[in-house]
Amino acid sequence: MLLKTFGWSFAITALGLAAAAFYGGWEAFGVVAILSVLEISLSFDNAVVNAGILKKMNAFWQKIFLTIGVLIAVFGMRLVFPVVIVAITAKIGPIEAVDLSFNQPERYQELVTDAHPAIAAFGGMFLLMIFLDFIFEERDIQWLRWIERPLAKLGKVDMLSVCIALIVLLVAAMTFATSAHQHGGGHADKAETVLLSGVAGLITYLIVGGLSGFFENKLEEEEEREHEAEEEAKRSGKKVSAVALAGKAAFFMFLYLEVLDASFSFDGVIGAFAITNEIVLMALGLGIGAMYVRSLTVYLVRQGTLDDYVYLEHGAHYAIGALAVLLLVTIQYQINELITGFIGVALIGLSFWSSVRRNKALEAEGGEGSKEEVPSGV
């Protein structure tokens, strides 16, 4: 069962890591491995959400999502989107960006380094908003309660996450401008670019969130209509057209899942820029991770067991927060990509360990018990 579900993912992993080693040696191998783990971990909640909605679909729409939907997710978001970001920020064509990456790596690195402040500001703000909206939300299960409880109370203030994100952006832009001025003003004009890119990242987050909310509402409306039609059919003794109803509701489910998948993909893709600017390594690492997201989704639909690790979502969001801060720091200072990757993986690993401890504590009590009463151990 495990090999059948994850077989393709294992094969792609082996090919991807071998390609990375061939392309850039052991350092490239390590970067791709870290990117893969980060993408899998950051997209774990994606797989859980996908599985929850996918269970409501019939076999046809499940197949559509797991084939066409995954092609969009892998090739659209994980492979094409990073190239588009580099092309826009470096002000070159996408094909030229890929060509330079292969044939003129020094020139490519020069362009990406020059465009890095814009990439870091855009990505840092997008990831920061994901983290802030998560940490300010009140939830039943809490991992680091001494942090999450008081922040959840603060989160009742409207637009607090947006205000904090804008303050962080202003500080980053002003720090960059001040440093540039002290070093001769060579990059002083880029402080404005940092500010504009950061605002663009914030707007992108709000648009993606708005689309997700729109399709979620549409989905709920269709499900409610389907339920009412079924009830009416039962009362009147008539047969309801299950295909038509399921088709319309499933269509909105499919659109909703695609928007959700795209929004979940943003954090992995943008977070990857905190680890490397190499398009090839990014594509390999994110591609491997995306395959595991598909396999996890299938596994969850069939088994429904991995969501027992309740703190993994928390660990993934803390990793997102750490990547956001590191991206903003790299506007001014250089940080080794292996250190950046290790911090994210360590946070996710710690949350997994806490989840295992929680599950053992519940088993020791002889039942599910109160989730709130079981300490996380962190």
C-alpha positions as a printed Julia matrix, in Angstrom:
378×3 Matrix{Float64}:
   0.0    0.0     0.0
   2.74   2.44    0.99
   4.88   1.63   -2.06
   1.86   1.86   -4.37
   0.93   5.3    -3.03
   4.43   6.78   -2.73
   6.21   4.79   -5.46
   6.32   7.63   -8.0
   7.41  10.08   -5.3
  10.31   7.81   -4.3
  11.36   7.46   -7.94
  11.22  11.22   -8.59
  13.2   11.82   -5.38
  16.01   9.51   -6.49
  16.14  11.06   -9.97
  15.95  14.61   -8.63
  18.73  14.15   -6.07
  20.93  12.4    -8.64
  20.36  15.27  -11.09
  21.22  17.79   -8.36
  24.48  16.0    -7.54
  25.36  15.83  -11.23
  24.5   19.51  -11.73
  26.25  21.07   -8.74
  27.9   18.41   -6.59
  27.16  17.58   -2.96
  26.27  21.14   -2.02
  23.52  21.19   -4.67
  22.44  17.73   -3.44
  22.05  19.15    0.09
  20.14  22.24   -1.08
  17.66  20.14   -3.1
  17.19  17.74   -0.17
  16.43  20.66    2.18
  14.07  22.24   -0.35
  12.24  18.92   -0.72
  11.77  18.5     3.04
  10.64  22.11    3.43
   8.15  21.85    0.56
   6.71  18.61    1.93
   6.44  20.01    5.44
   5.06  23.4     4.44
   2.51  21.68    2.17
   1.44  19.08    4.73
  -1.59  21.15    5.71
  -2.31  21.48    1.99
  -2.55  17.69    1.68
  -4.8   17.5     4.75
  -7.17  20.17    3.4
  -7.14  18.64   -0.09
  -8.0   15.21    1.28
 -10.87  16.58    3.37
 -12.51  18.15    0.31
 -11.49  15.41   -2.13
 -13.43  12.83   -0.09
 -16.65  14.64   -1.02
 -15.96  14.31   -4.77
 -16.9   11.39   -6.98
 -14.22   9.23   -8.61
 -14.19  11.29  -11.83
 -13.44  14.62  -10.13
 -10.92  12.98   -7.81
  -9.05  11.73  -10.87
  -9.24  15.18  -12.51
  -7.73  16.84   -9.45
  -5.01  14.23   -8.97
  -3.94  14.44  -12.64
  -4.69  17.82  -14.24
  -4.69  19.58  -10.87
  -1.31  18.18   -9.9
   0.16  19.07  -13.31
  -0.93  22.67  -12.71
   0.54  22.58   -9.21
   3.87  20.98  -10.18
   4.6   22.61  -13.52
   2.66  25.84  -13.05
   3.44  26.88   -9.5
   6.62  24.99   -8.6
   8.48  25.16  -11.93
   7.16  28.14  -13.92
   6.38  30.55  -11.08
   9.98  30.79   -9.73
  11.19  31.55  -13.28
   8.52  34.26  -13.64
   9.56  35.87  -10.34
  13.22  35.97  -11.39
  12.3   37.26  -14.87
  10.13  40.08  -13.54
  12.52  41.24  -10.82
  15.62  40.93  -13.02
  13.73  42.56  -15.95
  14.53  39.79  -18.44
  12.41  37.28  -20.36
  11.55  33.88  -18.77
  13.35  31.96  -21.54
  16.37  34.24  -21.16
  16.37  33.64  -17.41
  16.49  29.86  -17.89
  19.12  30.19  -20.63
  21.34  32.38  -18.46
  20.97  29.98  -15.54
  22.36  27.14  -17.67
  24.81  28.86  -20.02
  25.93  32.04  -18.23
  25.65  31.27  -14.5
  27.86  34.2   -13.49
  25.73  36.72  -15.4
  22.54  35.06  -14.09
  23.82  35.22  -10.51
  24.69  38.89  -10.97
  21.17  39.71  -12.19
  19.47  37.71   -9.43
  21.71  39.25   -6.76
  20.78  42.68   -8.05
  17.09  41.74   -7.98
  17.26  39.95   -4.62
  16.06  42.89   -2.46
  12.82  43.03   -4.46
  12.36  39.23   -4.32
  13.09  39.14   -0.59
  10.72  42.02    0.19
   7.87  40.52   -1.85
   8.37  37.01   -0.49
   9.09  38.12    3.07
   5.85  40.08    3.28
   3.76  37.3     1.76
   5.17  34.69    4.16
   4.96  37.07    7.12
   1.23  37.58    6.49
   0.65  33.81    6.41
   2.44  33.46    9.75
   0.75  36.46   11.42
  -2.76  35.43   10.36
  -2.09  31.96   11.77
  -0.56  33.08   15.06
  -3.29  35.68   15.74
  -6.12  33.19   15.17
  -7.76  31.6    18.18
  -7.67  27.82   17.97
  -8.54  24.86   20.21
  -5.21  23.07   19.83
  -2.13  25.12   20.72
   1.49  24.06   20.53
   3.52  26.83   22.22
   0.74  28.0    24.52
   2.77  30.64   26.32
   3.1   32.4    22.94
  -0.1   31.44   21.18
  -2.63  32.22   23.92
  -1.75  35.91   24.43
  -1.28  36.44   20.68
  -4.69  34.9    19.96
  -6.23  37.49   22.31
  -4.36  40.29   20.53
  -5.61  38.89   17.23
  -9.13  40.09   18.04
  -7.96  43.57   17.0
  -9.02  44.12   13.39
  -6.27  44.29   10.73
  -3.52  43.81   13.34
  -1.52  41.45   11.12
  -1.6   43.94    8.22
  -0.45  46.8    10.49
   2.43  44.77   11.93
   3.51  43.6     8.47
   3.55  47.17    7.16
   5.59  48.34   10.17
   8.12  45.54    9.56
   8.31  46.54    5.89
   8.92  50.19    6.75
  11.69  49.24    9.16
  13.31  46.96    6.54
  13.16  49.65    3.83
  14.49  52.38    6.14
  17.31  50.14    7.39
  18.27  49.3     3.82
  18.18  52.98    2.8
  20.26  54.05    5.81
  22.87  51.36    5.2
  23.07  52.24    1.5
  23.54  55.91    2.34
  26.34  55.11    4.81
  28.12  53.03    2.16
  28.06  55.71   -0.5
  24.44  55.53   -1.66
  25.07  52.98   -4.4
  21.82  51.18   -3.64
  19.83  54.01   -2.07
  17.34  53.99   -4.94
  16.49  50.36   -4.15
  14.93  51.27   -0.82
  11.9   52.41   -2.82
  11.96  49.11   -4.73
  11.96  47.21   -1.43
   8.98  49.21   -0.22
   6.98  48.74   -3.43
   7.83  45.02   -3.66
   6.8   44.49   -0.05
   3.45  46.2    -0.65
   3.01  44.04   -3.78
   3.61  40.93   -1.63
   0.99  42.1     0.86
  -1.55  42.82   -1.9
  -0.88  39.41   -3.49
  -1.57  37.71   -0.17
  -4.85  39.59    0.27
  -5.97  38.76   -3.3
  -5.14  35.06   -2.94
  -6.92  34.95    0.43
  -9.93  36.72   -1.06
 -10.16  34.24   -3.94
  -9.93  31.31   -1.53
 -12.72  32.79    0.57
 -14.87  33.45   -2.51
 -14.64  29.87   -3.79
 -15.13  28.48   -0.28
 -18.4   30.43    0.02
 -19.48  29.25   -3.44
 -18.72  25.67   -2.43
 -20.78  25.99    0.76
 -23.68  27.47   -1.22
 -23.64  24.62   -3.73
 -23.46  21.99   -1.0
 -26.41  23.62    0.76
 -28.44  23.7    -2.47
 -27.6   20.06   -3.14
 -28.72  19.08    0.35
 -32.0   21.02    0.0
 -32.69  19.43   -3.41
 -32.12  15.97   -1.97
 -34.45  16.67    0.96
 -37.13  17.99   -1.42
 -36.75  14.9    -3.6
 -37.22  12.64   -0.58
 -40.38  14.47    0.49
 -41.91  14.4    -3.0
 -40.78  10.88   -3.78
 -38.99  12.0    -6.92
 -35.5   11.03   -7.98
 -32.9   13.74   -7.86
 -30.3   14.09  -10.63
 -27.23  13.13   -8.62
 -24.91  13.57  -11.58
 -25.95  17.18  -12.26
 -25.87  18.19   -8.63
 -22.62  16.42   -7.86
 -21.12  17.8   -11.05
 -21.89  21.44  -10.23
 -20.83  21.15   -6.6
 -17.74  19.16   -7.58
 -16.81  21.79  -10.17
 -16.74  24.48   -7.47
 -14.84  22.07   -5.23
 -12.27  21.65   -8.01
 -11.91  25.43   -8.48
 -11.66  25.9    -4.73
  -8.99  23.22   -4.48
  -6.97  24.76   -7.31
  -7.02  28.22   -5.69
  -6.13  26.68   -2.31
  -3.33  24.64   -3.85
  -1.94  27.73   -5.56
  -2.05  29.72   -2.32
  -0.37  26.91   -0.39
   2.26  26.68   -3.15
   3.19  30.34   -2.7
   4.78  29.77    0.71
   6.97  26.91   -0.54
   8.04  28.7    -3.72
   8.75  32.03   -2.04
  10.38  30.33    0.94
  12.72  28.6    -1.49
  14.23  31.97   -2.38
  15.47  32.17    1.21
  17.54  29.07    0.51
  18.7   29.46   -3.09
  18.33  31.64   -6.19
  19.22  28.79   -8.56
  16.21  28.05  -10.77
  17.39  24.49  -11.5
  17.83  23.53   -7.83
  14.58  25.25   -6.92
  12.66  23.37   -9.61
  14.15  20.02   -8.54
  13.48  20.51   -4.83
   9.98  21.92   -5.2
   9.08  19.35   -7.86
  10.06  16.5    -5.52
   8.06  18.08   -2.7
   5.0   18.56   -4.91
   4.97  14.86   -5.79
   4.87  13.97   -2.1
   1.97  16.39   -1.58
   0.02  14.43   -4.21
   0.94  11.11   -2.59
   0.03  12.42    0.87
  -3.33  13.6    -0.46
  -4.07  10.14   -1.92
  -2.91   8.46    1.28
  -5.1   10.7     3.44
  -8.14  10.06    1.26
  -7.62   6.3     1.61
  -6.4    6.11    5.21
  -7.1    9.42    6.96
  -4.41   8.95    9.62
  -1.64  11.53    9.13
  -3.77  14.36   10.5
  -3.19  12.83   13.97
   0.04  14.83   14.12
  -1.78  17.98   15.18
   1.25  20.2    15.84
   2.71  19.79   12.36
   0.55  22.64   11.07
   1.95  24.84   13.84
   5.52  23.82   13.09
   5.04  24.52    9.39
   3.71  28.0    10.11
   6.54  28.78   12.53
   8.92  27.69    9.78
   7.12  30.07    7.42
   7.54  32.87    9.97
  11.25  32.09   10.31
  11.68  32.08    6.52
   9.87  35.42    6.31
  12.22  37.03    8.84
  15.28  35.5     7.19
  14.19  36.71    3.76
  13.79  40.26    5.05
  17.19  40.04    6.77
  18.81  38.89    3.51
  17.81  42.22    1.94
  20.83  43.61    3.76
  22.86  40.64    5.03
  23.9   37.36    3.46
  22.88  34.15    5.24
  24.1   30.66    4.3
  21.28  28.7     2.64
  21.99  25.54    4.65
  21.48  27.47    7.91
  18.22  28.9     6.58
  16.99  25.48    5.55
  18.04  23.84    8.82
  16.03  26.33   10.92
  12.83  25.52    9.02
  13.37  21.76    9.09
  14.26  21.88   12.82
  11.01  23.7    13.7
   8.94  21.2    11.72
  10.83  18.26   13.23
  10.24  19.63   16.73
   6.51  19.98   16.06
   6.39  16.37   14.78
   8.18  15.16   17.92
   5.69  17.09   20.07
   2.8   15.51   18.15
   4.18  12.02   18.77
   4.55  12.79   22.51
   0.99  14.09   22.62
  -0.36  10.93   20.96
   1.56   8.7    23.38
   0.21  10.7    26.32
  -3.35  10.25   25.01
  -2.81   6.51   24.6
  -1.41   6.29   28.14
  -4.6    7.9    29.45
  -6.6    5.16   27.75
  -8.49   7.29   25.24
  -8.68  10.49   23.34
  -9.14  12.63   26.45
  -9.06  16.38   26.28
  -6.63  17.57   23.66
  -6.28  20.83   25.49
  -5.17  19.1    28.68
  -2.32  17.15   27.1
   0.93  19.15   27.31
   2.97  19.54   24.16
   6.25  19.22   26.01
   7.65  22.33   24.34
